[in-house]
């Protein structure tokens, strides 16, 4: 492929993505270029991105919290703000970590990157997600509804329960960016009437799985703080909210006492 042809293809790609509303068209084209073997392949990738498919799904991977994970089409893309979950989990020095609603497995793997000796388990309802987590080398992946597929041997052994559950209120789903709304599974986004339906289920069962002194970590919105804390109290867990302004992230941390 000649330099002139390559430059023409890149220029055309930038124009195409700008027209599709991509704010960072130049940066995205650079990522797509690295994933393409020739101009024809680049054109295919650009078309996919212009139709609204998340960039990470188009190129087949996401860089997150110091690691790179493979992504299959339709799998939830890890968000930058979720790095706060990873940092809090790693700070607890877990011996056993459970990544619930794991998607690609990115959160658990990012914690293991920081704590290589952790015993990592992951679970998700979506078979595409669990297959993706296996692609990424998660050693113990279970498919099913929340805790249902987990082995009873994990009872009272989990030091950190990462539960990045869906927490968008159902009524707010139409207002999500099309990347998420059209290309990520609804089960990874829809948290019910107030966004806390799945969180309440996790909080209700967490004491069965957490070790003494174990913690539950989950993202919430500012409006969800009070009802989330109340759900934890009903389960006998002490909860607090941690806010990171730089990441625009809010995590609820609950401890089994």
C-alpha positions as CSV (number, residue, x, y, z in Angstrom):
1,X,0.0,0.0,0.0
2,X,1.6,3.3,-1.1
3,X,2.0,6.2,1.3
4,X,-0.3,8.4,-0.9
5,X,-3.0,5.8,-0.9
6,X,-2.7,5.4,2.9
7,X,-2.9,9.1,3.4
8,X,-6.0,9.4,1.2
9,X,-7.6,6.5,3.1
10,X,-6.9,8.1,6.4
11,X,-8.2,11.5,5.3
12,X,-11.4,9.9,3.9
13,X,-11.9,8.0,7.2
14,X,-11.6,11.2,9.2
15,X,-14.1,13.0,7.1
16,X,-16.5,10.0,7.4
17,X,-16.3,9.8,11.2
18,X,-16.7,13.6,11.5
19,X,-19.8,13.4,9.4
20,X,-21.1,10.6,11.7
21,X,-20.6,12.9,14.7
22,X,-17.4,11.4,16.2
23,X,-15.9,14.3,18.2
24,X,-12.4,12.7,18.3
25,X,-12.3,11.5,14.7
26,X,-8.6,11.9,14.2
27,X,-7.8,9.9,17.4
28,X,-10.3,7.2,16.5
29,X,-9.0,6.8,13.0
30,X,-5.5,6.3,14.4
31,X,-6.8,3.4,16.5
32,X,-8.7,2.0,13.5
33,X,-5.6,2.3,11.4
34,X,-3.6,0.2,13.8
35,X,-6.2,-2.5,13.6
36,X,-6.5,-2.5,9.8
37,X,-4.2,-4.5,7.5
38,X,-5.0,-2.4,4.4
39,X,-7.2,0.4,3.1
40,X,-10.1,-1.9,2.4
41,X,-10.1,-3.2,5.9
42,X,-9.8,0.3,7.3
43,X,-12.9,1.2,5.2
44,X,-14.9,-1.6,6.7
45,X,-13.9,-0.7,10.3
46,X,-14.7,3.0,9.6
47,X,-18.1,2.1,8.3
48,X,-18.9,0.0,11.5
49,X,-17.8,2.9,13.7
50,X,-19.8,5.4,11.7
51,X,-22.9,3.3,12.2
52,X,-22.5,3.8,15.9
53,X,-20.7,0.6,17.0
54,X,-18.4,1.3,20.0
55,X,-14.8,1.8,18.9
56,X,-13.6,-0.9,21.3
57,X,-15.9,-3.5,19.8
58,X,-14.9,-2.5,16.2
59,X,-11.2,-3.1,17.0
60,X,-11.9,-6.0,19.2
61,X,-10.2,-4.8,22.4
62,X,-10.3,-2.2,25.2
63,X,-7.5,-0.6,27.1
64,X,-8.6,-0.4,30.7
65,X,-6.9,0.3,34.0
66,X,-3.5,-0.8,32.8
67,X,-4.5,-3.9,30.9
68,X,-5.9,-4.7,27.4
69,X,-8.9,-7.0,27.2
70,X,-10.5,-8.6,24.1
71,X,-14.0,-7.6,23.3
72,X,-16.6,-9.5,21.3
73,X,-19.4,-7.6,19.5
74,X,-22.3,-7.0,21.9
75,X,-20.2,-7.2,25.1
76,X,-20.3,-4.4,27.6
77,X,-17.4,-2.0,27.1
78,X,-15.5,-1.2,30.4
79,X,-15.8,2.5,31.4
80,X,-12.9,4.6,32.5
81,X,-14.8,5.6,35.7
82,X,-14.8,1.9,36.7
83,X,-11.1,2.2,37.5
84,X,-12.2,3.4,40.9
85,X,-13.7,0.0,41.6
86,X,-10.4,-1.6,40.6
87,X,-8.3,0.7,42.8
88,X,-10.6,0.1,45.8
89,X,-10.6,-3.6,45.3
90,X,-6.8,-3.8,45.0
91,X,-6.4,-1.7,48.1
92,X,-8.2,-4.4,50.1
93,X,-5.5,-7.0,49.2
94,X,-8.1,-9.7,48.4
95,X,-7.2,-13.4,48.6
96,X,-10.4,-14.3,46.9
97,X,-12.1,-11.9,44.4
98,X,-15.5,-12.4,42.8
99,X,-16.3,-10.3,39.7
100,X,-20.1,-10.4,39.4
101,X,-21.8,-9.2,36.2
102,X,-18.2,-9.5,34.8
103,X,-18.8,-8.8,31.1
104,X,-15.4,-9.1,29.5
105,X,-13.7,-9.8,32.8
106,X,-11.9,-6.5,32.7
107,X,-12.4,-5.4,36.3
108,X,-11.3,-8.7,37.9
109,X,-8.3,-8.9,35.5
110,X,-7.3,-5.4,36.3
111,X,-7.3,-6.2,40.0
112,X,-5.3,-9.4,39.4
113,X,-2.8,-7.2,37.4
114,X,-2.2,-5.3,40.7
115,X,-2.6,-8.4,43.0
116,X,-1.2,-11.3,41.0
117,X,-1.9,-13.9,43.6
118,X,-5.6,-13.3,43.9
119,X,-8.0,-16.2,43.4
120,X,-10.2,-14.8,40.7
121,X,-13.8,-15.9,40.0
122,X,-16.3,-14.3,37.6
123,X,-19.9,-14.7,36.6
124,X,-22.3,-13.2,34.1
125,X,-25.8,-14.0,32.8
126,X,-24.8,-13.4,29.2
127,X,-23.1,-16.4,27.4
128,X,-21.3,-14.0,25.0
129,X,-19.8,-12.2,28.0
130,X,-18.7,-15.3,29.8
131,X,-17.1,-16.6,26.5
132,X,-15.3,-13.2,26.2
133,X,-14.1,-13.4,29.8
134,X,-12.7,-16.9,29.0
135,X,-11.0,-15.4,25.9
136,X,-9.3,-13.0,28.3
137,X,-7.9,-15.7,30.5
138,X,-10.3,-15.5,33.5
139,X,-9.6,-18.9,35.2
140,X,-13.0,-19.6,36.7
141,X,-16.0,-18.2,34.8
142,X,-19.6,-19.2,35.6
143,X,-22.7,-18.4,33.5
144,X,-26.0,-17.7,35.2
145,X,-28.1,-15.3,37.2
146,X,-25.9,-13.5,39.7
147,X,-24.9,-15.9,42.5
148,X,-26.9,-18.9,41.1
149,X,-24.1,-20.6,39.1
150,X,-21.4,-20.2,41.8
151,X,-20.1,-23.2,43.7
152,X,-21.2,-23.4,47.3
153,X,-17.5,-23.7,48.2
154,X,-17.3,-19.9,47.8
155,X,-19.7,-19.4,50.7
156,X,-18.1,-17.0,53.2
157,X,-14.8,-16.9,51.3
158,X,-15.0,-13.8,49.1
159,X,-12.8,-11.0,50.3
160,X,-13.9,-8.6,47.6
161,X,-17.2,-8.8,45.7
162,X,-17.0,-6.6,42.7
163,X,-20.6,-6.1,41.5
164,X,-20.6,-3.7,38.5
165,X,-24.3,-4.4,38.1
166,X,-26.6,-2.6,35.7
167,X,-27.8,0.6,37.4
168,X,-29.5,2.7,34.7
169,X,-33.1,3.4,35.5
170,X,-35.4,1.9,32.9
171,X,-36.9,5.2,32.0
172,X,-33.4,6.6,31.3
173,X,-32.4,4.0,28.8
174,X,-33.6,5.9,25.7
175,X,-31.3,8.8,26.7
176,X,-28.1,6.7,26.7
177,X,-25.6,7.3,23.9
178,X,-26.5,5.1,20.9
179,X,-23.2,3.2,21.3
180,X,-24.5,1.7,24.5
181,X,-28.2,1.7,23.7
182,X,-27.9,-0.1,20.4
183,X,-24.7,-2.2,20.8
184,X,-24.5,-3.4,24.4
185,X,-27.0,-5.9,25.9
186,X,-29.9,-4.3,27.8
187,X,-29.3,-6.8,30.6
188,X,-25.9,-5.0,31.2
189,X,-27.6,-1.6,31.5
190,X,-31.2,-1.8,32.8
191,X,-31.4,-1.6,36.6
192,X,-35.1,-1.4,36.9
193,X,-37.4,1.4,38.0
194,X,-34.8,3.3,40.1
195,X,-31.7,1.5,38.7
196,X,-31.2,-0.5,41.9
197,X,-33.2,-3.7,41.3
198,X,-30.1,-5.8,40.7
199,X,-28.1,-4.1,43.4
200,X,-30.7,-4.9,46.0
201,X,-30.6,-8.6,45.0
202,X,-26.8,-8.5,45.3
203,X,-26.9,-6.8,48.6
204,X,-29.5,-9.3,49.9
205,X,-27.3,-12.3,49.2
206,X,-23.8,-10.8,49.6
207,X,-23.5,-11.9,53.3
208,X,-23.7,-15.5,52.3
209,X,-20.6,-15.2,50.1
210,X,-18.5,-12.5,51.8
211,X,-15.8,-13.6,54.2
212,X,-15.6,-11.8,57.6
213,X,-14.3,-8.3,56.9
214,X,-15.1,-8.8,53.2
215,X,-16.3,-5.9,51.1
216,X,-18.9,-5.3,48.4
217,X,-18.1,-2.7,45.8
218,X,-20.6,-1.3,43.3
219,X,-21.1,1.8,41.2
220,X,-24.1,4.1,42.0
221,X,-25.3,7.5,41.0
222,X,-25.6,10.4,43.4
223,X,-29.4,10.0,43.4
224,X,-29.1,6.3,44.3
225,X,-26.8,6.8,47.4
226,X,-29.5,6.8,50.1
227,X,-31.7,3.9,48.9
228,X,-28.5,1.9,48.2
229,X,-27.3,2.4,51.7
230,X,-30.7,1.4,53.0
231,X,-30.6,-1.8,51.0
232,X,-27.3,-2.6,52.6
233,X,-28.5,-2.0,56.1
234,X,-31.4,-4.4,55.6
235,X,-28.8,-7.0,54.7
236,X,-26.7,-6.3,57.8
237,X,-23.9,-4.5,55.9
238,X,-22.3,-1.2,56.8
239,X,-22.1,1.1,53.7
240,X,-20.3,4.2,52.6
241,X,-20.0,6.1,49.4
242,X,-16.6,7.0,47.8
243,X,-16.5,9.8,45.2
244,X,-13.7,10.4,42.8
245,X,-14.0,13.8,41.1
246,X,-11.3,13.2,38.5
247,X,-13.0,10.0,37.3
248,X,-16.5,11.3,37.9
249,X,-17.1,8.0,39.7
250,X,-19.1,7.1,42.7
251,X,-18.7,3.7,44.4
252,X,-20.6,2.3,47.3
253,X,-18.5,0.2,49.6
254,X,-20.1,-2.2,52.1
255,X,-18.3,-4.2,54.7
256,X,-19.4,-7.4,56.4
257,X,-18.9,-7.0,60.1
